[in-house]
Amino acid sequence: MQHSADAVVVGAGVIGASIALELARDGLRVLVVDRASGPGQGSTSASSAIVRFNYSTFDGVATAWESKHCWERWSAHLGLTSGLARFHRVGLAMLDVDLAPVGRQTQLFDRCGIPWEHWDPASLMTALPGISADRCWPPRRLDDPSFGEASGTLGALWTPDAGYVDDPALAAVNLAEAARVRGVRFLYGQPVVAVDSGVTLADGTRVRAPVVVNAAGPWSSRLNALAGVGADWTVTTRPLRQEVHQVPASPVDVVVADLDLGTYARPVPGGALLLGGTEPECDDLQWLDDPDAASPHPTSTVWEAQTTRVARRFPDLGIPSAPKGLAGVYDVTEDWTPIYDRTERPGFFVAIGTSGNQFKNAPLAGRFLAALLRGESSVVGEHTGLTIDLAAFSRLRPRNAASTGTVMG
C-alpha cells in the first residue's frame, strides 16, 4: 500500500500531534505514523505533565511561559470544545539549591514578565503547612548513613502561574483530533523500517513525502540512524527508563520541585500525590539500548527511594507498602535541552530529546517545526510577544553549561 503527503510526522505523542496540527494549519497535507495503536501511548502517557517555567536559558523560559498561555486557552488553541484535558493553575514552589541559583532564575523570569516570589524558610512553612524546611543537600542513597541529615534550612522560589495538566495522554488525543479535523491522516500500529523518499513501515506500507519529521520519542535515535543523520551533532539523545509513583493522599495542593532531595511532587485531582525523581547523582540511572525492552511496571527499589525522599520533606506523608505508578521511557539529551531542528539530510527534521521536561512546551514545539519548515529562525509568542531563538534548540549548539543536569533543564 502506498500513501503520499507533503509531510510525514513519525510519532503521535503530544509533540508529534502538535507538529501535525501546526503543519496542517500551514496548508500542508500531513500524515502521522506511530508504532502504537493510538495517540499519546508512548512517553507522553508517562509524563507528570507539570507546567513550570524554571529553565536555565531565556529561550527555555520564554517557551514555557508562552506555552502556559496556550494550555490556559486549550479549547481556543485546538478549535475544539469538548472532551479536553484541563490545566490546573496551582502554583509551584522550587526549593532553594545552589544547582539552580535563585538570582539566575528570577532574572530570566523578569525578562519574560513572569510573576514570582521568594519565600524564606519561615514563609515556606507558613505557605505549605507540614513541609520540612531542612536543607539536606546533596541527595543521598537511602543506605547512606547521612541520608536526610539537615545542614540548615532553605526557602523556595514561588511561581503562582505554574501548575499541571490533569491527563497528558488525553492532551495528545486532543491535539490529534484537532489535527484530524484539519485533514491530517494517521496510520497506527507499525514502526518505521526505512527512511527514503518518505518512510517505509514494517508491513511494507510506503509513505512518500518530501518532508519527514522525527518526533519518535525514545525511538528517535533509531530513526535518525535509518536516515543517516547525526554524525556531526554536538548533542545527541538516549533512551532513559523513568518511574512515576502515586500515593493516596497529598500533603500539598501545589507543585513542589525539590532538587535538594532529588524529587518532585504534584497533586492529583481527587486528593492523591504524584511524585518522581530528578536524576540525583547518587542514583543509578536506567539507560537503555532498546526502548522496547523496558518494563512498564514500577519497581520496589525506585518506589522506596522516591517515596522515602518525599516523606523526608513531608514527614506526615503516608506511604503504602506496595508500589503504585508506572514506568516510561524518556528521550533525553546530555543537557536536558531538546533538539528542534532541520538536519543535514534535506527534508528530514527532528523534534527529539523532548521527554521529561517538554510536555508543557508541546503547543510551541508544533509552531517551532512549522517555522523551521518555512525557513524561519525564530518564533514570536502569540500571547507573550517574546521572541524565541530556535538556535537555542539546534542539533549543533554548544551544550547548555547552565543546565542543572536534571529533568529541570
N, C-alpha and C positions, 0 to 999 in steps of 0.2 A: 504494500500500500504506500502511496506517496501523497504528501501534503506540500503546499507551498505557502510562504508567508514573507512579509517584509522583514520580520524579526522573530526568532525563536528564543524564548527565555527558558533556561534549564533550571527548574526549581520553582515549586508552587508554595513556598513558605511565605511568611509575611513580607520578606524583601522581594522575592520574585513576583509575587502577586501585585505588589505596589509598582514595580517596574512595568509589568504588563499594562496596568491601568494607565500609567503616565505615557507610555509609548502609544497606546491606543488613542489617548487624548490628543496626541500629536498627529493623528491620522494614519498611523501605521497599521498594517494587517499583522496581528500578533498571534502566535501560537505558543502555549506553555506546555512543557513536558515535565513529568515528575515520576520518579520510581514508585512513589506511594500511591494509595488509592484515592487521595483527595488532598485538598489544600491544607497547609499548616500541620502536617503529621510528622515532620522531622524535628529539627532542633527548635522550631517555633513553639511546639507544644510543651517543650521542657523549659521555656523561658519563665522567669518570675515576673516579667512584664512591668518592671519598675520604670517610671518616667522621672528621671532626675537630670540635673544639669552639671554635675560635678565631673568635669573632664579637665585634662591638663593642657588643652590648647584652646585658643579662641574659636577656631572653626568647629571644634568638637562641641564646645559650649553653645555656640550660636546655632548649630544644627539641632541640638536637643531642645533649645528654647523655642525655635520655630516649630519643631515637631509637636511640642506640647500644645500649641495653639490648634494644630490640626486634630489632635486627639480630643480636645475640648469641643471642637466643631465637627465631630466624626461624621455625623449624618450629612452635613453640607460638603465635607471633604469627599465623601463617597458618591453623593447623589442618591442615597438610599434612606429609607425612613423607618424600617422595622427590623427586628432580629439582630440588633447591633451590640457589639462589645461596648463596655462602658468604662470611661476614665473616671477614677476616684481621686479627687484632689484632697489629699490628707496631709501633705507636707512631709519633708524628710529632714531628719537630724543626722548629719555626718559627724561622728565623734572625732575629736581632735587627734591627729597623728602627724608627726614630722614628715612622713612619707608624702602627705598631701597638704602642704602648708596653707593655712587659712588665708594669709595675705595674698598668695598667688591666686587662690580660688576667688576671693572677693574682688580682686582687680578684674578678673575675667567676667564675673557677674556684673560689675558696674559697667563695663564696656557694652554688655548686652542688654542692660536695663533690667536685670533680674533682681527682684526683692530678696533680701536676706537679713538675718540677724545672727550675731554671735552670742551664744549663751556661755556664761561661766559655769563652773560645776554646780553652784547653788541653783542657778536658773535652770540648768538641765534637770536637776532632780525635782524642781518645782513643776516644770512643764511636763515631765514624764514620771509621775509617781511610781515608785517600785524599781526604778533603774538604779544601778550602781554606777557612780562616777569614778570608780577606781581606774587608774591607769595601769594596765597590765603589760604594756609593750616590752618585748616583742611577743607575738603569738607563739605559743609553745605546744608541743605534743602533750597529750593527756598523761603520758607516763613520765614526763619531765617533773622532777621534784619541785621545780619552781613554777609549775603551771598555776596560773591565776593569782600569783603574788602581786600585790599592789606596790607601785612605786610613785605614789602621788595621786592626783585627781586630774580629770580632764573635763573640758566643756564640749560644745558642739556648734557646728555651722548649720543654721536652720534656714531652709528654703520652703516657704509656705505653699508655693505653687506646684511642688512635686507631688507625686502620687503613684498610682499603678492602674493598669488596665486589667479588668477582672477575668478576662478569658482570652489568652493570647491566640489559641487556635481559632476561636471564633473571629478574632480580628483578621486573620488570614482569609477565612471564609468570606468575610465581608468584602475584603479587597478583591478577592477572586470573583465574587458576584458583581461588584461594580465594574470590573473589567469585562466580564461576560456580557453585561448589558451594553457595553460599548463595542461588542463584536469580537472580543478575544476568545479564542478556542483553547481547549485544554485536552491533553492526552495523558492519562494516568496509567500507572502500573508497569512501566517499562523503563529501565535505565538506559542511558546513552552509552553506546559502544564505539561510536566513531564520530569525529568532527571532520566534515569535508566541506561540501558546498551547502552547509547546513549541519544537520546531525542525522545519525542513524541509530535507531533504537534496537534493543535486544531481540525483538520479534521480527526484525527486518524492515520495519516502517521507516521510510525516508521522509525527512522534512527539509525541503530546500528553502534556504533563506540566506540573503547576503549578510545578515547580522545575526550573531549568536551572543547571548548574554549568559554568562556563568553566574547563576545565583543558587548553586547546588549545595550550599552549606557544607557539612562535613565531607561531602564527596567532591568539593571544588578542586582539590589538588589533583584528583584522578582525572577530572575533566580537562584541567589545564595540561596534563600530560598527553591526553588524547589530541589536544590542539597544538601541542608542541611549543608552548609558551612558558616563560618563567626563568629561563637560564640566566638572564642578567638582572633579575629583580633584586632590589635591596631588602625587600620584606617578602616573606612567604607565609603560608598558612599550614596548620597542622591540626588534625582532629584530637579533641580532648574530651574524655568522658567526665561528666559532672552530675552531681546528685542534688536534688532539691527536696527538702523534707517538710512535713507538716505536723504540728502539734495541735491538740483540740481547742486550746484556749489561748487567746492573745493577751499579753500584759500591756500592750500599747495599741493605739489606733492610728499610728503614724508609721512611716518607713524609717528604719534605723540602719545606717551604714556604719559598721563597726570594724574598721581595719585594725584597730587596737587589739582585738581578739580574733580577727580573721573571719568575720561573719557579716551577714546582713539579714534583715528580717522585715517582713511586711504583714499587715493584717490581711485576712481573707474574709469576704462577706460571709456573715453567719457566725463570726467570732473566733475562727481559728487563726493560726500564725504560720506563715510560710517562711522558711529560712534556708540559707545556703552558705557556701564558703566563698572567700575572696582570695584563694590560692596563696595562703601564707607560706613562707619559705620552709617552715618546719614540716609541711605535709608533702607526701609523695603524690605528685600529680599523675593522673592516669592517661598518659599519651598513647594514642592508638596508631597502628599501621593500617588497620582495616576497620572503618567505622561500622561495618555490618557485624563485627564480632562483639560489639558492646552489649552487655546485659542491660535490659531496661529496668531492672529491679534494684531498689536501694539496698545497700549493704549495711550490716550492723556496725562495721568499723567506722565508716564515714558518718553514719547516723549518730553514733555515740560522740564522735569528735565535734560535729557541728552543734548538736543539741546541748552538749555539756558547755560549750563555749557560750552559747546564747544564754544558758542558765546561769553562767557566771555573771553575765551582765544584768540578768533579771532573776534574782535569787528565788523569787516565788513561783517561777515558771514550773508547771507540772509537765513531766516528760513520761510518756508511755514507754513500756518496756520493748514493744515491737516497733520496728521502723515502719513509717508510713510516708510515702512520697514516690518519686520517680527519678529515673536517670535518663539523661540525654547525651548526645554527642555534639559538642560545640566545634566551631571552625574558627580558630583564633590565629592572629599574627603574633610576632615576637613582642611587639609593643602594645598589643591590645587595641590598636587603631585599625579600622577596616581599610580595605582597598576598593575604591570605586574608580575605575579607570578603563581606558582603552588599552590594548596590548600591542605587542609587536606583530601579531597576526592581524592583517586587515579584516575589519568587521567583527573581531572577537573582543568582547567587552567583559569586564568582571565586576561583580558586587559580592566580595568574599571577605572572609575574616570578620564576619558580622555577628557571630553568635555571642551570647552572653551579655553584650552591652550595646547592641544596636537595635533591638526590638523597638525601643522608643523612637528611633530615628527612621523607621520604615517609611513614613509619609515622605520624608525628604530623600530617602535612597532612590525612590522612583523618579523624583524630579532630577536628582543628580545624573542618573543614567540617561534620561531624556535629554538633558543639557549636553552631555558628552556626545551623544549621537548627533546632536545638532552642531557639534564642533565648538561648543562654548566652554569656557574655563572657570566660570563662577556661576553661582545661583544667588539671587536676591530673595530673601524671605518675603512671602506674600503678606504675612501677618506682622512681622517684626521690622521689616526693612533692612535687615542685616545682610551684608554681602559675605558669602561663604566661598572661600577659595578652594576649588576642587583639587589643587595641587597638594593640599594637606592630606589627601587620601590616595596619592599617587603610588603606583607599584614601585616607583624609582625614588621615592622620597627618602631623606635621612630618617633613620629610626628615631622615634619620639623619645628624646632623652629625658623629658619631663614626666614620662609615664610612670604611674605607680607600680607598673609591672603586674598589675592585678586586673580583674574584671572591671574595676572602676576606670581604667584607661589613663 
